[in-house]
Amino acid sequence: MVFRSEEMCLAQLFLQSGSEYDCISELGELGLVEFRDLNPSVSSFQRRFVSEIKRCEEMERILGYLLREIQKAKIAIPEEDESPLAPPPRQVLEIMEQLQRLEMELSEVAKNKEKLERNLLELTEYTHMLKITRTFIHSRSRHEAIGPQYEEFPTMDTDSVTGSTGMQRLGAKLGFVSGLIQRVKVEAFERMLWRVCKGYTILSYAEVDENLADFDTGEISKSVVFLISFWGDQIGQKVQKICDCYHCHLYPHPENDEERADVLDSLRTRIQDLNNVLHRTEDYLRQVLQKASESAYRWVVQVKKMKAIYHILNLCSFDVTNKCLIAEVWCPVSDLANLRGALEEGSRKGDATVPSFVNRIPSTDTPPTLLRTNKFTSGFQSIVEAYGVGDYREVSPAPYTIITFPFLFAVMFGDLGHGTVMSLFALWMVLTEKNQKKKRSSNEIWATFFSGRYIILMMGLFSVYTGLIYNDCFSKSFNIFGSGWSVKAMFTNQQWTNKTLLTNPLLTLDPNISGVFNGPYPFGIDPIWNLAVNRLSFLNSYKMKMSVIIGVIHMSFGVILSVFNHMHFRQKFSVYLLFLPELLFLLCLFGYLVFMIFYKWLAFGARDSSWAPSILIHFINMFVMQGKDITPLYPGQTGLQIFLVVVALLSVPVLLLGKPLYLYWLYRGGKGLRRRRGYERVRRVSEDDNSAAPSYEDEDEEERLEEGTGREALPREFDFADVLLHQAIHTIEFCLGCISNTASYLRLWALSLAHAQLSEVLWAMVMRLGFRITTKLGVALLVPVFGLFATLTVSILLVMEGLSAFLHALRLHWVEFQNKFYHGTGVKFVPFDFSLLPSIFEQEGLL
């Protein structure tokens, strides 16, 4: 963690033909540089290495098919401890051939398996159909059939003379159609048969006991066996079309029982043979997938790296001889030596006759922002960057946020018990972080908690500290050092008697009586306040003043940090025309308020607290220039307050007009000076090629601004109205913001009060009810009562209240603290690093 972003430089990489692939591979492993696109006008399909990228995409397609098959077979993919390196170009075709051969083998085996499964399913359905339709044929009467049936055929009556039916006399032949249909389609199938065939069919059906898979979709569903009896070929054609419309699986119906028995025997034999073949096919397929899974992870990583390398090569341009690739990169100055070493290693691997090299070039473009983090500081840096990425070389709030953020959270969340639970939860995540990373949970909420485990740990520890200060643990207080107040002294001095206790519902301890008040509690709030009726009034006054003190200190620290930005960017005029007026305005008004709070605490003790004046009245009188009739806090108070108000008011026009007028004078009055020093300035800039920005220690402030070393160098066309407008907006925002931001810190008091009251209500409504039952049943009831108390504590006080305090602490940092010095308009440094590249297979859950 650094206090400002690292110094960056723009460099050209000259990659010799034959070793460019290995050089980029080395850079990807180290993650040192961010590449710039030197071909912005060239379409992605017209670049030099498009064919190689298409080859990598084809390998990704094959790997996707392979991983899906491995996942379908429920085979674990072993991951290697070390990430494999990108394969050399000569091995790319070999990997491609292996993948294509494996795909052909798998697809052929999978097709054979699918065909076998389909045949097995057809034979199984045919078996069920034969067994169930046999019950239809052998039923004694048509009314005893399992499925519903339609009315008798109108011409089925037998003639008494000829002994034949009307349909037989017409030459009609009785036919059967049998098969299976999905259970959900049966009712519609019945209605369609009735309407189309006009009742000249008999439908019998029964449900199959076991679930069968569908041929096309593969879904498991209930099926129904049906048997349709009909007269005539025309009716049979209609029945056939209806069955096709409802995607029925039709099977031939045997004419007699002997044929049915023969078909069933044949089906049993074929099913047994198919099962044997299918088991051998599955075993062979699993062996192939098991062997492929051993190399799958390595192939995925290698293809990802190859594709990334060719994408980077497409960003490069060729020199006039087409023998060298030129790339432009942003690189930290501290990593230039490692960059040269990576290029030398890549040239050695590529067997290049001429080594690749790096050349640092000057640039007027704003470099990207790089702030190095570790697993502890990355969470706090993410909080800052959620507001905005810092400008290049701007002071970073992240190092201070590590302390101030959990502290402000703890001020609102202060409770020893809740802080301990939160700390233990975060500590468990920290201690098991290696195992949690290996699991790669897809739960987004859990991933958010885990990524912020160190933030939660710090918030929990600080909450333990503020809980001790508030002397609050699950709304109860600890009497560790003994209270500073004594009730016994009131009886000893004959102030209270037994009659006093009986006649007065409320009694007040008088600190002026000897022995009643023995001094303040050594650490935190005195536990006797937990019994007092006016406890809430006392804590409100205490926490309100504490919030103002913390807010003014926090904002003043933010204003002070702006000095480091002004000095670094060589804008000394901003120190006098921006920083000093801002600090004077803030401290003369609200800093003086903090001074009065501390003075009142020190000047008035418990014995003379009743004569202590109101700070709020004095602060209001400070602005209206009144208060002569009110007893002052200290001698000379009125004169000092008038002086502070005058200084604060005078700092406003300085803040508003100082910078615009100075820049106007510098632009209008310094033209001759700029002409005389122009040649020397250009010469010195061209000679200084070893630093990101030239340094002029012996130049005056005007020349430094004109040389463009500052972040706000003068433009060629100076617009005074535009500068004045921006400064007026800044002045109004700062002056009004000092008032609103100070009031905004009162949320520390409000949320702390809300958290304490919720904790007290939860204790009184749940745990106290359990303790009131003194019978044996009450002991048994304590278990579910404590379970309810723990559940409500975690869900309401830890999760909901914790999230609320987190968001408020976030707002105090973004709005009240960071806007005093942090612009947050920079561009994040995104290095070319293989470990940061996303994987499409991980996103799809295949790895």
Disulfide bonds with the S-S distance in Angstrom:
none
